[in-house]
Amino acid sequence: MQHIYTAHPAPLVHDGRVYLYTGHDENGSTNFTMKEWRVWSSDDMVNWTATASSTGTCR
């Protein structure tokens, strides 16, 4: 998760797996521009996998 800007994480635990929902701030924006949400998942809180993303403008 260190290769993109993320903000406002919201965790959810289901069946021993952690899902982390985050906003995704765009590179080079002069304002807070989030065109998509990202979902990451982990079963050990160390190794994370990009699980999904959804588009839509969030302000």
N, CA, C and O atoms as a GROMACS GRO file, in nm:
protein
  236
    1MET      N    1   0.080  -0.119   0.000
    1MET     CA    2   0.000   0.000   0.000
    1MET      C    3   0.085   0.126   0.000
    1MET      O    4   0.032   0.235   0.018
    2GLN      N    5   0.211   0.114  -0.019
    2GLN     CA    6   0.299   0.229  -0.014
    2GLN      C    7   0.321   0.292  -0.150
    2GLN      O    8   0.398   0.388  -0.162
    3HIS      N    9   0.256   0.242  -0.254
    3HIS     CA   10   0.279   0.295  -0.388
    3HIS      C   11   0.169   0.390  -0.435
    3HIS      O   12   0.181   0.448  -0.543
    4ILE      N   13   0.062   0.409  -0.357
    4ILE     CA   14  -0.043   0.505  -0.390
    4ILE      C   15  -0.083   0.580  -0.264
    4ILE      O   16  -0.057   0.535  -0.153
    5TYR      N   17  -0.147   0.694  -0.282
    5TYR     CA   18  -0.196   0.771  -0.168
    5TYR      C   19  -0.332   0.716  -0.125
    5TYR      O   20  -0.423   0.705  -0.206
    6THR      N   21  -0.344   0.682   0.002
    6THR     CA   22  -0.472   0.636   0.056
    6THR      C   23  -0.508   0.720   0.178
    6THR      O   24  -0.421   0.780   0.241
    7ALA      N   25  -0.637   0.724   0.209
    7ALA     CA   26  -0.682   0.804   0.322
    7ALA      C   27  -0.807   0.742   0.384
    7ALA      O   28  -0.880   0.666   0.321
    8HIS      N   29  -0.828   0.775   0.509
    8HIS     CA   30  -0.949   0.738   0.582
    8HIS      C   31  -0.977   0.587   0.580
    8HIS      O   32  -1.082   0.546   0.531
    9PRO      N   33  -0.885   0.506   0.631
    9PRO     CA   34  -0.907   0.361   0.629
    9PRO      C   35  -1.022   0.319   0.720
    9PRO      O   36  -1.041   0.375   0.828
   10ALA      N   37  -1.096   0.220   0.675
   10ALA     CA   38  -1.205   0.162   0.754
   10ALA      C   39  -1.189   0.010   0.748
   10ALA      O   40  -1.211  -0.050   0.643
   11PRO      N   41  -1.152  -0.054   0.861
   11PRO     CA   42  -1.130  -0.199   0.860
   11PRO      C   43  -1.259  -0.278   0.885
   11PRO      O   44  -1.351  -0.230   0.951
   12LEU      N   45  -1.262  -0.398   0.831
   12LEU     CA   46  -1.370  -0.492   0.853
   12LEU      C   47  -1.307  -0.630   0.861
   12LEU      O   48  -1.226  -0.666   0.776
   13VAL      N   49  -1.344  -0.709   0.961
   13VAL     CA   50  -1.290  -0.845   0.977
   13VAL      C   51  -1.402  -0.943   0.943
   13VAL      O   52  -1.513  -0.933   0.994
   14HIS      N   53  -1.369  -1.039   0.856
   14HIS     CA   54  -1.465  -1.142   0.817
   14HIS      C   55  -1.391  -1.274   0.797
   14HIS      O   56  -1.297  -1.281   0.718
   15ASP      N   57  -1.434  -1.376   0.868
   15ASP     CA   58  -1.374  -1.510   0.858
   15ASP      C   59  -1.222  -1.509   0.873
   15ASP      O   60  -1.152  -1.576   0.797
   16GLY      N   61  -1.171  -1.432   0.969
   16GLY     CA   62  -1.028  -1.430   0.998
   16GLY      C   63  -0.945  -1.348   0.901
   16GLY      O   64  -0.822  -1.350   0.908
   17ARG      N   65  -1.008  -1.277   0.812
   17ARG     CA   66  -0.938  -1.193   0.715
   17ARG      C   67  -0.978  -1.048   0.738
   17ARG      O   68  -1.095  -1.019   0.764
   18VAL      N   69  -0.880  -0.956   0.730
   18VAL     CA   70  -0.905  -0.814   0.748
   18VAL      C   71  -0.920  -0.750   0.610
   18VAL      O   72  -0.836  -0.768   0.523
   19TYR      N   73  -1.028  -0.675   0.593
   19TYR     CA   74  -1.050  -0.598   0.471
   19TYR      C   75  -1.038  -0.451   0.509
   19TYR      O   76  -1.100  -0.407   0.605
   20LEU      N   77  -0.958  -0.377   0.434
   20LEU     CA   78  -0.934  -0.236   0.462
   20LEU      C   79  -0.985  -0.153   0.345
   20LEU      O   80  -0.932  -0.160   0.234
   21TYR      N   81  -1.088  -0.075   0.371
   21TYR     CA   82  -1.146   0.013   0.270
   21TYR      C   83  -1.081   0.150   0.284
   21TYR      O   84  -1.081   0.206   0.394
   22THR      N   85  -1.026   0.203   0.176
   22THR     CA   86  -0.959   0.333   0.181
   22THR      C   87  -1.001   0.420   0.063
   22THR      O   88  -1.031   0.372  -0.045
   23GLY      N   89  -1.000   0.550   0.088
   23GLY     CA   90  -1.012   0.644  -0.024
   23GLY      C   91  -0.878   0.649  -0.094
   23GLY      O   92  -0.775   0.618  -0.033
   24HIS      N   93  -0.876   0.689  -0.219
   24HIS     CA   94  -0.752   0.696  -0.296
   24HIS      C   95  -0.736   0.836  -0.351
   24HIS      O   96  -0.805   0.874  -0.446
   25ASP      N   97  -0.645   0.914  -0.293
   25ASP     CA   98  -0.619   1.049  -0.341
   25ASP      C   99  -0.533   1.045  -0.468
   25ASP      O  100  -0.437   0.969  -0.476
   26GLU      N  101  -0.569   1.127  -0.565
   26GLU     CA  102  -0.497   1.131  -0.692
   26GLU      C  103  -0.362   1.203  -0.677
   26GLU      O  104  -0.351   1.300  -0.602
   27ASN      N  105  -0.260   1.154  -0.748
   27ASN     CA  106  -0.128   1.218  -0.754
   27ASN      C  107  -0.139   1.357  -0.815
   27ASN      O  108  -0.215   1.376  -0.910
   28GLY      N  109  -0.066   1.453  -0.762
   28GLY     CA  110  -0.056   1.584  -0.822
   28GLY      C  111  -0.178   1.672  -0.810
   28GLY      O  112  -0.182   1.780  -0.870
   29SER      N  113  -0.277   1.631  -0.735
   29SER     CA  114  -0.397   1.711  -0.720
   29SER      C  115  -0.371   1.824  -0.621
   29SER      O  116  -0.302   1.805  -0.521
   30THR      N  117  -0.426   1.942  -0.649
   30THR     CA  118  -0.411   2.054  -0.557
   30THR      C  119  -0.521   2.054  -0.451
   30THR      O  120  -0.513   2.127  -0.353
   31ASN      N  121  -0.622   1.971  -0.470
   31ASN     CA  122  -0.730   1.952  -0.373
   31ASN      C  123  -0.736   1.804  -0.338
   31ASN      O  124  -0.656   1.724  -0.388
   32PHE      N  125  -0.828   1.769  -0.253
   32PHE     CA  126  -0.848   1.629  -0.221
   32PHE      C  127  -0.938   1.569  -0.329
   32PHE      O  128  -1.060   1.587  -0.326
   33THR      N  129  -0.878   1.497  -0.422
   33THR     CA  130  -0.952   1.439  -0.533
   33THR      C  131  -0.948   1.287  -0.522
   33THR      O  132  -0.843   1.225  -0.537
   34MET      N  133  -1.064   1.228  -0.494
   34MET     CA  134  -1.073   1.082  -0.484
   34MET      C  135  -1.170   1.033  -0.590
   34MET      O  136  -1.290   1.054  -0.581
   35LYS      N  137  -1.116   0.966  -0.691
   35LYS     CA  138  -1.198   0.915  -0.800
   35LYS      C  139  -1.236   0.769  -0.779
   35LYS      O  140  -1.316   0.715  -0.854
   36GLU      N  141  -1.178   0.706  -0.678
   36GLU     CA  142  -1.211   0.566  -0.653
   36GLU      C  143  -1.182   0.529  -0.508
   36GLU      O  144  -1.108   0.598  -0.438
   37TRP      N  145  -1.241   0.422  -0.466
   37TRP     CA  146  -1.215   0.362  -0.336
   37TRP      C  147  -1.139   0.233  -0.359
   37TRP      O  148  -1.161   0.164  -0.458
   38ARG      N  149  -1.048   0.201  -0.268
   38ARG     CA  150  -0.969   0.078  -0.279
   38ARG      C  151  -1.004  -0.016  -0.164
   38ARG      O  152  -1.037   0.029  -0.054
   39VAL      N  153  -0.996  -0.145  -0.190
   39VAL     CA  154  -1.016  -0.246  -0.086
   39VAL      C  155  -0.893  -0.335  -0.085
   39VAL      O  156  -0.854  -0.392  -0.188
   40TRP      N  157  -0.832  -0.346   0.032
   40TRP     CA  158  -0.714  -0.430   0.052
   40TRP      C  159  -0.752  -0.541   0.149
   40TRP      O  160  -0.842  -0.522   0.231
   41SER      N  161  -0.686  -0.655   0.141
   41SER     CA  162  -0.716  -0.762   0.236
   41SER      C  163  -0.586  -0.829   0.282
   41SER      O  164  -0.486  -0.832   0.211
   42SER      N  165  -0.594  -0.884   0.404
   42SER     CA  166  -0.478  -0.951   0.463
   42SER      C  167  -0.525  -1.054   0.564
   42SER      O  168  -0.627  -1.035   0.631
   43ASP      N  169  -0.451  -1.163   0.576
   43ASP     CA  170  -0.481  -1.260   0.682
   43ASP      C  171  -0.376  -1.257   0.792
   43ASP      O  172  -0.386  -1.332   0.889
   44ASP      N  173  -0.273  -1.169   0.776
   44ASP     CA  174  -0.169  -1.161   0.879
   44ASP      C  175  -0.132  -1.016   0.917
   44ASP      O  176  -0.043  -0.996   0.999
   45MET      N  177  -0.200  -0.916   0.859
   45MET     CA  178  -0.176  -0.774   0.886
   45MET      C  179  -0.036  -0.727   0.843
   45MET      O  180   0.005  -0.616   0.877
   46VAL      N  181   0.037  -0.810   0.769
   46VAL     CA  182   0.169  -0.774   0.718
   46VAL      C  183   0.166  -0.771   0.565
   46VAL      O  184   0.211  -0.674   0.504
   47ASN      N  185   0.114  -0.875   0.506
   47ASN     CA  186   0.107  -0.888   0.361
   47ASN      C  187  -0.034  -0.852   0.315
   47ASN      O  188  -0.132  -0.914   0.357
   48TRP      N  189  -0.042  -0.752   0.228
   48TRP     CA  190  -0.171  -0.701   0.182
   48TRP      C  191  -0.188  -0.724   0.033
   48TRP      O  192  -0.092  -0.717  -0.043
   49THR      N  193  -0.312  -0.753  -0.008
   49THR     CA  194  -0.346  -0.775  -0.147
   49THR      C  195  -0.453  -0.675  -0.188
   49THR      O  196  -0.551  -0.655  -0.116
   50ALA      N  197  -0.434  -0.613  -0.304
   50ALA     CA  198  -0.538  -0.526  -0.358
   50ALA      C  199  -0.653  -0.616  -0.403
   50ALA      O  200  -0.638  -0.695  -0.497
   51THR      N  201  -0.766  -0.604  -0.336
   51THR     CA  202  -0.878  -0.693  -0.360
   51THR      C  203  -0.976  -0.637  -0.462
   51THR      O  204  -1.026  -0.710  -0.547
   52ALA      N  205  -1.002  -0.506  -0.454
   52ALA     CA  206  -1.100  -0.446  -0.546
   52ALA      C  207  -1.085  -0.296  -0.546
   52ALA      O  208  -1.018  -0.239  -0.460
   53SER      N  209  -1.147  -0.233  -0.642
   53SER     CA  210  -1.160  -0.087  -0.642
   53SER      C  211  -1.293  -0.052  -0.707
   53SER      O  212  -1.345  -0.126  -0.790
   54SER      N  213  -1.345   0.061  -0.668
   54SER     CA  214  -1.470   0.107  -0.728
   54SER      C  215  -1.451   0.252  -0.770
   54SER      O  216  -1.383   0.328  -0.701
   55THR      N  217  -1.510   0.289  -0.880
   55THR     CA  218  -1.494   0.426  -0.928
   55THR      C  219  -1.614   0.509  -0.890
   55THR      O  220  -1.721   0.458  -0.856
   56GLY      N  221  -1.594   0.637  -0.895
   56GLY     CA  222  -1.697   0.733  -0.859
   56GLY      C  223  -1.629   0.850  -0.790
   56GLY      O  224  -1.534   0.830  -0.714
   57THR      N  225  -1.673   0.968  -0.814
   57THR     CA  226  -1.609   1.085  -0.755
   57THR      C  227  -1.660   1.106  -0.613
   57THR      O  228  -1.780   1.110  -0.589
   58CYS      N  229  -1.568   1.118  -0.521
   58CYS     CA  230  -1.600   1.139  -0.381
   58CYS      C  231  -1.540   1.272  -0.338
   58CYS      O  232  -1.421   1.296  -0.360
   59ARG      N  233  -1.617   1.357  -0.279
   59ARG     CA  234  -1.566   1.487  -0.234
   59ARG      C  235  -1.607   1.511  -0.092
   59ARG      O  236  -1.574   1.615  -0.035
   0.00000   0.00000   0.00000
